[in-house]
Amino acid sequence: MEIFLIKALQLILCLSILVLVHELGHFLFARLFKVRVEKFYIFFAPWFSLFRYKPKNSETEYGLGWLPLGGYCKISGMIDESMDREQMALPPKPYEFRSKAAGPRLLIMAAGVVFNFLLALFIYSMILLMWGDTYVPLKNVKLGMEYSDTFTGIGFRDGDILLRANDTELERFGVSTMRAVVNASSVTVLRDGQEVGIAIPDDMMKRVLADKKGFASERIPVIVKGFSYESSPAAAAGIKPGDAIVAVDSISTPTLYELRDVLNRRKAQPVNVAVSRGGSMLSMELTTDTAGMMGIELINKASDVYETVTISYNLISAIPAGIQLGVNTLKGYVSDMKYVFTKEGAGSLGGFGAIGNIFPAVWNWRAFWENTAFLSIILAFMNILPIPALDGGHIMFLLYEVITRRKPSDKFLEYAQIAGMVVLFALLIYANGNDLFRFLTR
């Protein structure tokens, strides 16, 4: 329950920031062009709001809704989700959206998307300024990678060290690495000291999405960090934090995967454990518990084992580096969007559950801001899609007006708004339905 609350709190805080910035973009540009804003809400407020306030002599009511599906900036004289037909039936007033030229209206509608993208660039820049960029080069992961069945099925082997995708060197492990691998025609790995080429099928990304087994993880040696409980069999046998468990009953256990495999076949049984301590090899006897465990906690971060590289930034260097990181993140996300229209990609869509699960189970400010920047880019991209009811739909009709010098009728815009909302609610139900299905079948 505690983990759920921590993830939920991070998600709500993240969405609050993103919605506030997005709606603030619309609000500021509306006021810039002297367009009246009637309501400014964080989250939606059907039937009731958690908070609302209208300052004296102000034209705008500010509030906090209870439904975290977005925000609401009600601009006078605009056909939006409020479907205020009474206002639209009256003669246009100078302060209304519909009374302004197409150019200002276009800027007002694009401002939310632009603000979200600029927010992401700012956050990435500040992350680099505050924490720098520390990573483990793939060539330093001496035990190589542990690959999913999807990748071992095409020729990868556990322990392979990733070198190149086509002719591009693979520098660090992450989403960009997987993307480079699945989009390559050939990947070169280091295996037993020899370079080996592996052909990548054209439909590799579809296989990854269909199998839902992921790509790979770094192989980390079995190094004891601590003990799970006071009467731990390992502690009683004399094993200490910092010890490396290299074998069990003479079976080599270079990583947790091999150790787990051996112990699963030795539940509540006496075992001989070979331990490396300070360059010396020790042999210890212990009896595993009924689950086949020794009661140890292991180091589980590659950066705690392998040599890292750290790049530090000052304010001047962090800004262009943050911009580059944001642009590359957007490019990667856009390139992945083509898979959404496949059967495999549609099945991988997720709703609030999937979004919440990207946050860590313990509060980590760096991870929080990284996820917030990433979601801000997603929000910007999704909102610019030419779907009625989204900013991109309004922009599409405004561009049509600019090009043809003909404004779509209010009745047409009303029908388009309704159609767009139906599509969005259908997508929302489908994505969250996927979350529920995965939860019930896991």
C-alpha positions in Angstrom: 0.0 0.0 0.0 2.9 2.3 0.8 4.5 1.8 -2.6 1.1 2.5 -4.3 0.8 5.8 -2.3 4.3 6.9 -3.2 3.8 6.3 -6.9 0.3 7.9 -6.8 1.7 11.0 -5.1 4.4 11.4 -7.6 2.0 10.9 -10.5 -0.5 13.5 -9.1 2.3 16.0 -8.5 3.7 15.5 -11.9 0.4 15.8 -13.7 -0.3 19.0 -11.6 2.9 20.6 -12.9 2.3 19.6 -16.5 -1.3 20.7 -16.6 -0.5 24.0 -14.8 2.2 24.8 -17.3 0.2 23.7 -20.3 -2.9 25.8 -19.4 -0.7 28.7 -18.4 0.6 28.8 -21.9 -3.0 29.2 -23.3 -3.8 31.7 -20.5 -0.8 34.0 -21.0 -1.1 34.2 -24.8 -4.8 34.8 -24.5 -4.2 37.7 -22.2 -1.4 38.9 -24.5 -3.9 39.3 -27.3 -6.5 40.7 -25.0 -8.8 37.7 -25.1 -10.9 37.1 -22.0 -10.3 33.9 -20.0 -13.4 33.0 -18.0 -12.0 29.9 -16.1 -8.5 28.6 -15.3 -8.6 25.1 -13.7 -6.1 22.5 -12.9 -7.8 19.2 -13.6 -11.4 18.9 -14.7 -14.3 19.7 -12.4 -17.5 18.0 -13.6 -20.4 18.6 -11.2 -18.1 20.1 -8.5 -14.7 21.5 -7.8 -12.3 21.0 -4.9 -11.5 24.7 -4.8 -12.4 27.8 -6.7 -11.7 31.5 -6.4 -12.5 34.6 -8.4 -10.5 37.7 -7.4 -12.3 41.0 -7.0 -12.5 42.9 -10.4 -11.1 39.8 -12.2 -12.7 38.3 -15.3 -11.2 34.8 -14.5 -12.3 32.2 -12.0 -9.4 30.0 -10.7 -10.0 26.5 -9.5 -8.9 23.0 -8.7 -10.9 20.1 -10.2 -11.1 16.5 -8.9 -10.7 14.6 -12.1 -6.9 14.4 -13.2 -7.5 14.0 -16.9 -6.2 17.4 -17.9 -6.9 21.1 -17.2 -9.3 23.7 -18.4 -8.7 27.2 -19.7 -12.1 28.5 -20.8 -11.5 31.2 -23.4 -14.4 33.5 -24.3 -15.8 33.0 -27.8 -14.2 29.6 -28.4 -15.8 26.2 -29.2 -14.3 23.8 -26.7 -15.3 21.0 -24.3 -17.8 23.4 -22.5 -19.9 23.5 -25.7 -21.2 26.9 -24.6 -23.8 27.3 -27.4 -25.5 30.3 -25.7 -22.4 32.4 -25.8 -21.6 31.4 -29.4 -25.1 32.4 -30.5 -24.6 36.0 -29.3 -22.9 38.6 -31.6 -19.0 38.4 -31.3 -17.4 40.8 -28.8 -14.0 42.4 -29.2 -12.5 40.5 -26.3 -13.5 37.0 -27.6 -11.3 34.5 -29.3 -13.4 34.3 -32.4 -13.0 38.1 -32.9 -9.3 37.9 -33.3 -7.3 37.2 -36.5 -6.3 33.7 -37.3 -2.6 34.4 -36.4 -3.2 35.3 -32.8 -5.7 32.5 -32.4 -3.1 30.0 -33.8 -0.5 31.3 -31.3 -3.0 31.0 -28.4 -3.8 27.4 -29.3 -0.1 26.4 -29.9 1.1 28.0 -26.6 0.2 25.0 -24.4 2.2 22.6 -26.4 5.1 25.0 -26.7 5.2 25.6 -23.0 5.2 21.8 -22.2 8.1 21.3 -24.6 10.0 24.2 -23.2 9.3 22.9 -19.6 10.9 19.5 -20.6 14.0 21.3 -22.0 14.3 23.4 -18.8 14.0 20.3 -16.5 16.5 18.3 -18.5 19.0 21.2 -18.4 18.5 21.7 -14.6 18.9 17.9 -14.0 22.3 18.0 -15.8 23.3 21.1 -13.9 22.3 19.7 -10.5 23.4 16.0 -10.9 25.5 15.8 -14.0 25.4 12.7 -16.2 26.8 9.5 -14.7 26.6 6.2 -16.5 28.3 2.9 -17.0 29.8 2.5 -20.5 28.6 -0.8 -22.0 32.2 -1.8 -22.6 32.8 -1.6 -18.8 30.0 -4.1 -18.1 32.5 -7.0 -18.0 29.9 -9.7 -17.5 27.8 -8.4 -20.4 24.0 -8.5 -20.6 21.2 -10.9 -19.6 18.9 -11.0 -22.7 15.2 -11.8 -22.9 14.0 -14.9 -24.7 13.0 -12.6 -27.6 16.6 -11.7 -28.2 18.3 -15.0 -27.4 15.9 -16.4 -30.0 17.6 -14.5 -32.8 21.2 -15.2 -31.7 22.1 -13.2 -28.6 23.7 -15.0 -25.7 23.8 -14.1 -22.0 27.1 -12.5 -21.4 27.4 -10.8 -24.8 28.8 -7.3 -24.5 27.1 -4.8 -26.9 29.5 -3.0 -29.1 27.8 -1.6 -32.3 24.4 -1.3 -34.0 25.3 -1.3 -37.7 28.3 1.0 -37.6 27.2 3.1 -34.7 29.0 2.5 -31.3 26.7 1.7 -28.5 27.8 3.8 -25.5 25.4 3.2 -22.7 22.4 1.0 -21.7 18.9 2.4 -21.9 15.9 2.9 -24.1 17.9 4.5 -26.9 20.2 1.4 -26.9 17.2 -0.9 -27.4 15.8 1.4 -30.1 19.2 1.3 -31.9 19.4 -2.5 -31.7 15.9 -3.2 -33.0 16.2 -0.7 -35.8 19.6 -2.0 -37.0 20.2 -4.6 -39.6 23.1 -6.1 -37.7 24.5 -5.8 -34.1 28.1 -6.5 -33.1 28.8 -8.0 -29.7 31.9 -9.2 -27.9 31.6 -12.9 -27.0 34.4 -14.8 -25.4 36.9 -12.2 -26.6 35.7 -12.3 -30.2 33.5 -9.9 -32.1 30.3 -11.6 -33.4 27.7 -10.2 -35.7 24.0 -10.8 -35.1 21.4 -10.2 -37.8 18.3 -8.3 -36.6 14.9 -9.2 -38.3 13.0 -6.4 -39.9 10.0 -7.0 -37.5 12.1 -7.0 -34.3 10.2 -4.2 -32.6 6.9 -6.0 -33.3 8.3 -9.1 -31.7 9.4 -7.2 -28.6 5.9 -5.6 -28.2 4.2 -8.9 -28.8 6.3 -10.9 -26.4 6.3 -8.2 -23.7 9.6 -9.6 -22.3 11.7 -6.5 -22.7 15.3 -6.3 -24.0 18.1 -7.0 -21.6 19.6 -6.1 -18.2 23.1 -5.7 -17.0 24.7 -8.8 -15.5 26.0 -7.9 -12.0 28.2 -10.1 -9.9 26.7 -11.5 -6.7 28.0 -9.2 -4.0 26.5 -9.1 -0.6 25.1 -5.7 0.5 23.5 -6.8 3.7 21.1 -9.4 5.2 17.3 -9.8 4.8 16.7 -10.7 8.4 18.6 -11.1 11.7 18.7 -14.9 11.7 19.9 -15.0 8.1 21.6 -18.4 7.2 24.3 -16.4 5.4 25.1 -14.2 8.4 25.2 -17.2 10.7 27.6 -19.0 8.4 30.0 -16.0 8.5 29.3 -14.3 5.2 29.9 -10.5 5.4 28.8 -7.5 3.4 31.2 -7.0 0.5 31.7 -10.7 0.0 31.2 -12.0 -3.6 29.5 -15.4 -3.9 31.2 -17.1 -6.8 29.9 -20.7 -6.5 27.4 -22.9 -4.8 28.2 -26.6 -4.5 31.0 -26.1 -7.1 28.5 -24.6 -9.6 29.6 -21.2 -10.8 27.3 -18.3 -9.9 28.7 -15.3 -11.7 25.4 -13.4 -11.5 22.1 -13.5 -9.6 20.5 -15.5 -12.4 22.8 -18.4 -12.0 22.6 -18.2 -8.2 18.8 -18.2 -8.2 18.7 -21.2 -10.5 21.0 -23.2 -8.2 19.2 -22.3 -5.0 15.8 -23.0 -6.5 16.9 -26.7 -6.6 18.2 -26.6 -3.1 15.4 -25.5 -0.9 15.9 -26.2 2.9 19.1 -28.1 2.0 22.7 -27.8 3.2 25.0 -26.1 0.6 28.7 -25.2 0.2 29.2 -21.6 -0.7 32.4 -20.4 -2.3 33.1 -16.7 -1.3 35.6 -14.2 -2.6 36.8 -11.8 0.1 39.7 -9.4 -0.3 41.3 -11.6 -3.0 41.0 -14.8 -0.9 38.6 -17.7 -1.5 36.6 -19.0 1.5 34.3 -22.0 1.8 31.3 -21.8 4.0 28.5 -24.2 4.9 24.9 -23.2 5.4 21.4 -24.4 5.0 19.0 -22.5 2.8 15.5 -21.7 4.0 12.3 -23.3 2.7 12.2 -20.8 -0.2 15.8 -21.6 -1.2 17.1 -18.3 0.1 20.2 -17.5 2.1 18.8 -14.3 3.6 21.1 -11.9 1.8 20.5 -8.5 0.1 22.6 -8.0 -3.0 24.1 -5.0 -4.8 21.7 -4.5 -7.7 23.1 -1.4 -9.5 25.7 -1.6 -12.2 27.1 1.7 -11.1 28.0 0.2 -7.7 30.1 -2.5 -9.4 31.5 -1.2 -12.7 33.6 1.8 -13.5 31.4 4.8 -14.3 31.9 8.0 -16.4 30.6 11.3 -15.1 30.1 14.4 -17.1 29.6 17.6 -15.1 27.9 20.7 -16.4 27.8 24.4 -15.6 24.9 26.6 -16.4 26.3 27.6 -19.8 26.9 24.0 -20.9 23.8 22.4 -19.2 21.3 24.4 -21.3 22.4 23.2 -24.8 23.0 19.7 -23.4 19.5 19.7 -21.9 18.0 20.9 -25.2 19.8 18.2 -27.1 18.5 15.6 -24.6 15.0 16.8 -25.0 15.1 16.9 -28.8 16.5 13.4 -28.9 13.8 12.1 -26.5 11.1 13.7 -28.7 12.7 12.1 -31.8 12.8 8.7 -30.2 9.2 8.9 -29.0 7.9 10.1 -32.4 9.8 7.2 -34.2 8.1 4.7 -31.8 4.6 6.1 -32.6 4.4 4.2 -35.9 4.1 1.0 -33.8 1.0 2.2 -32.0 -1.0 1.5 -35.2 0.0 -2.2 -35.2 -1.7 -4.9 -33.3 1.3 -5.4 -31.1 1.7 -1.7 -30.3 -2.0 -1.2 -29.6 -1.8 -4.0 -27.0 1.1 -2.3 -25.2 -0.8 1.0 -24.7 -1.4 1.9 -21.1 -3.3 4.3 -19.0 -2.8 5.8 -15.6 -1.5 2.6 -14.1 1.2 2.3 -16.7 2.2 5.9 -16.3 2.3 5.6 -12.5 4.5 2.6 -12.7 7.3 4.5 -14.4 7.9 6.3 -11.1 10.1 4.5 -8.5 8.8 2.9 -5.4 10.8 5.2 -3.2 10.9 9.0 -3.5 13.8 10.0 -5.7 13.9 13.6 -6.9 16.1 13.0 -9.9 13.9 10.2 -11.1 10.8 12.3 -10.5 12.1 15.2 -12.6 13.3 12.9 -15.3 9.9 11.3 -15.6 8.2 14.7 -15.4 10.3 16.0 -18.3 9.6 12.8 -20.3 5.8 13.0 -19.7 5.9 16.7 -20.6 7.3 15.8 -24.0 4.6 13.1 -24.4 1.9 15.6 -23.4 3.2 18.1 -25.9 3.3 15.6 -28.7 -0.1 14.0 -28.0 -1.7 17.4 -27.8 -0.4 18.5 -31.2 -2.0 15.5 -32.9 -4.7 16.7 -35.4 -7.6 15.3 -33.4 -10.6 17.6 -32.8 -10.9 18.4 -29.1 -7.1 18.5 -28.8 -5.0 21.6 -29.4 -3.8 20.0 -32.6 -7.3 19.7 -33.9 -7.9 23.5 -33.3 -4.6 24.2 -34.9 -5.5 22.1 -37.9 -8.7 24.0 -38.5 -6.9 27.3 -38.0 -4.3 26.4 -40.6 -7.1 25.5 -43.0 -8.5 29.0 -42.4 -5.1 30.6 -43.0 -4.6 28.7 -46.2 -8.1 28.9 -47.7 -9.1 32.2 -46.1 -12.3 30.4 -45.2 -13.4 29.8 -41.6 -15.1 26.5 -40.8 -18.7 27.1 -39.5 -19.4 27.0 -35.8 -21.8 24.1 -36.4 -19.0 22.1 -38.1 -16.6 22.9 -35.2 -19.2 21.8 -32.7 -19.6 18.4 -34.4 -15.9 18.0 -34.8 -15.4 18.8 -31.1 -18.0 16.1 -30.1 -16.4 13.6 -32.5 -12.9 14.3 -31.0 -14.1 13.9 -27.5 -15.7 10.5 -28.3 -12.4 9.4 -29.8 -10.4 10.6 -26.8 -12.7 8.9 -24.3 -12.6 5.7 -26.3 -8.8 5.8 -26.3 -8.8 6.5 -22.5 -11.1 3.6 -21.8 -9.0 1.3 -24.1 -5.7 2.3 -22.5 -6.9 1.9 -18.9 -8.7 -1.3 -19.9 -5.3 -2.6 -21.0 -3.9 -1.7 -17.5 -6.8 -3.6 -15.8 -6.3 -6.6 -18.1 -2.6 -6.8 -17.4 -3.3 -6.5 -13.6 -5.8 -9.3 -13.6 -3.7 -11.7 -15.7 -0.3 -11.1 -14.2 
